[in-house]
Amino acid sequence: MSAMTGFGQQTESWPTVVDITALGLRVRGLPVISASQGMMKSWAHDLEGLAEDFEEIFSGTQYAEVGSDLHQLGDGSAELRLRPWSGAQAWHLDLFLAGWSNHPYDGVPPERRVEVAAYTDQVAGLCDGRLRENDLRTAAANGGAAAVDRLVREQVERLDQRHGALDVLHGSLLDDDLRLPHWALNFMLHEIETLHGDREWLAAAVLTYHHGTAGNRPENVFGGIGFVFTHGSIDLARGNRAQTAGGWAGLMRAMAHEHNSDEATATQPAVS
């Protein structure tokens, strides 16, 4: 592992690392020797304020173990996190870009936070706002058609990467019957709806940029929007938000089962 460098410089182990050894912070007998550049920017380099808040959080019960990491438990949209560093002989401080007290994270059982945290870290740099027609026009003004094409392709790639991360998360949360627990289904639906909305914004931006618009775009609600993952599907549009095993064919069978069942059984489609 490479040696830590000074403020704002690069290391091989972390993208950018700030040396905060001088603050003398310790947790569980180990020193906190570094912090991420991004976290320090959020604190405007206020080391004294950071140290005060850090002591309050990690000297009491305002944090929890998430695998080998320690996460702040608060109400913010981004929380402090300690990660093992230098062969687990010290800590690195950064930001976890979510809060376990906020929806949809508040429904995640403590013992399943590791999988959700890994997913959150993976997509953190991929969610940078929804593309609009004016964004494409700005790109065209600065770089012509090639710049527009490049911007759209970058957005498509990010959406695909987010779908891939959701696929991995979906597979990791399935139970022995290849179904999602209730909390996991709720979390997945929140992320799927966000991803689907971002895709719709991108499609609308490209369509409007090239062809204009004659009104609001229709949504494929009654056509049965479903997200198909490696180990099963989640039906986004159905009122009962069905989940099935076995991919798209399983989704179609579950929809047929719902059509032929009474209201009581329709809310829990059979697993194929």
PyMOL commands that set and color helices and strands:
alter all, ss='L'
color gray80, all
select helices_A, chain A and resi 21-23+37-42+47-58+105-107+110-126+133-173+182-211+247-260+263-266
alter helices_A, ss='H'
color red, helices_A
select strands_A, chain A and resi 17-19+26-27+30-36+63-66+69-72+79-85+90-96+226-229+232-235+243-245
alter strands_A, ss='S'
color yellow, strands_A
deselect
rebuild
show_as cartoon
